[in-house]
Amino acid sequence: MARASAGGILRRPARRRGGPEQRAVARASSGGPTRRHRDEVFARDPLRSVHMSDTHFSEHFETLAIHAGNTADPLTGAVVPPIYQVSTYKQDGVGGLRGGYEYSRSANPTRTALEENLAALEGGRRGLAFASGLAAEDCLLRTLLAPGDHVVIPNDAYGGTFRLFAKVVSRWGVEWSVADSSDPDALRAAMTPKTKAVWVETPSNPLLGITDIAAAAQIAHDGGARLVVDNTFATPYLQQPLALGADVVVHSLTKYMGGHSDVVGGALITADQELGEELAYHQNAMGAVAGPFDSWLVLRGTKTLAVRMDRHSENAAKVVDMLSRHPKVTKVLYPGLAEHPGHEVAAKQMRAFGGMVSFQVAGGEEAAVAVCDRAKVFTLGESLGGVESLIEHPGRMTHASAAGSALEVPADLVRLSVGIENAEDLVEDLRQALG
Ligand SMILES: Cc1ncc(COP(=O)(O)O)c(C=O)c1O
């Protein structure tokens, strides 16, 4: 593998976070990093221990978000990692790599900084950054699966993820079946002797379904499979899948992690070092890496993730309150609502309920489309997780590729990504859009 084991000048060993119980679960389930492990790493690479001492002063999310991976530049002291806009590196003689860098597909210091940050925030041992969420998913599937293997996929998921299974991976002999991942019995029943991975999104896109991650991990592991959790909607600030037993976390960094609708990116984070190295091998072999500027933008985004997610969640609760009382709204889908079937599980495994809200309107598809068209503060557009509020019609937009499948979404559904604008403006805008 081209990526050097010694690590680069910006590398940080990943650390776990979460409460004491979460950390205990994490260690028991994945053999997470321990002080002994860190000491072994430092013994092999003294440079890392020097840099580590700059930032290893907290396990708290908000502090890690700002400092993990973000070392002061050793040359100038710049407090933000530079954008290493470079493809290759001068070697000190053949094979004499400086800091482990030889070619930017294999490793780039700005990307390394982001990967260290992501690993720390998810409490994983290895983070990998890709050109998009789907590029990360593709790398994961081609690393984990071979022809004849089977995957359980959820009955609600991002349309592009479904398309990857249904139209791409299946052509290479990988089998898949759909299960309601919010129902542990349904998930268990979907397992076959060939199942190598169970894939869940929680909360799911766009129906905001909730899967009990710890239960799903148990079911996957009982069947000899790995649990993959797409944590794009929740982010590691609200939910820590690895600490609950998941093997791999997937992100579309395009969304809350970047947070400003100005970058497309993806990530994989693993609890297990060996799987992390296998994925890193495939990342380099397949090549869909995050570029330096995109990595830098996401690294800037994750610094404010905690404050943004708090505000997204607060604003979403106010929007949900209004929608729940509105006569033209027939159903509100939000895990923060007591009547949501996944509410108890969400309250157990999430810090807050996030900024994504879906609702169904009286009058069917045309009425739902009209609401989207009338919104003014909410911008009509695909994607989610930026500071600005977005509105869309999943059936005709983000989930058109799931039409006619088990993942087809209701035609009267509207999805909101509630931003961090003034909550009254958001509530008023939706009121006028509903008419
Ligand atoms: C939950 C979820 N996962 C994965 C993806 C794919 O990410 P990207 O668009 O960055 O390829 C998306 C995109 O909308 C998503 O919503």
The ligand as an SDF file (V2000), in Angstrom:
LIG
                    3D

 16 16  0  0  0  0  0  0  0  0999 V2000
  -27.9810    9.9700    3.9220 C   0  0  0  0  0  0  0  0  0  0  0  0
  -27.1160   10.1630    2.7200 C   0  0  0  0  0  0  0  0  0  0  0  0
  -26.0850    9.3250    2.5140 N   0  0  0  0  0  0  0  0  0  0  0  0
  -25.2890    9.4480    1.4360 C   0  0  0  0  0  0  0  0  0  0  0  0
  -25.4820   10.4320    0.4970 C   0  0  0  0  0  0  0  0  0  0  0  0
  -24.5810   10.5330   -0.6980 C   0  0  0  0  0  0  0  0  0  0  0  0
  -23.6560   11.5620   -0.5170 O   0  0  0  0  0  0  0  0  0  0  0  0
  -23.0460   12.4740   -1.7020 P   0  0  0  0  0  0  0  0  0  0  0  0
  -24.1890   13.2200   -2.3180 O   0  0  0  0  0  0  0  0  0  0  0  0
  -22.0560   13.3300   -0.9990 O   0  0  0  0  0  0  0  0  0  0  0  0
  -22.4180   11.5350   -2.6870 O   0  0  0  0  0  0  0  0  0  0  0  0
  -26.5370   11.3430    0.6840 C   0  0  0  0  0  0  0  0  0  0  0  0
  -26.7690   12.4210   -0.2960 C   0  0  0  0  0  0  0  0  0  0  0  0
  -27.7680   13.1020   -0.2550 O   0  0  0  0  0  0  0  0  0  0  0  0
  -27.3670   11.1980    1.8160 C   0  0  0  0  0  0  0  0  0  0  0  0
  -28.4130   12.0230    2.0390 O   0  0  0  0  0  0  0  0  0  0  0  0
  1  2  1  0
  2  3  1  0
  2 15  2  0
  3  4  2  0
  4  5  1  0
  5  6  1  0
  5 12  2  0
  6  7  1  0
  7  8  1  0
  8  9  2  0
  8 10  1  0
  8 11  1  0
 12 13  1  0
 12 15  1  0
 13 14  2  0
 15 16  1  0
M  END
$$$$
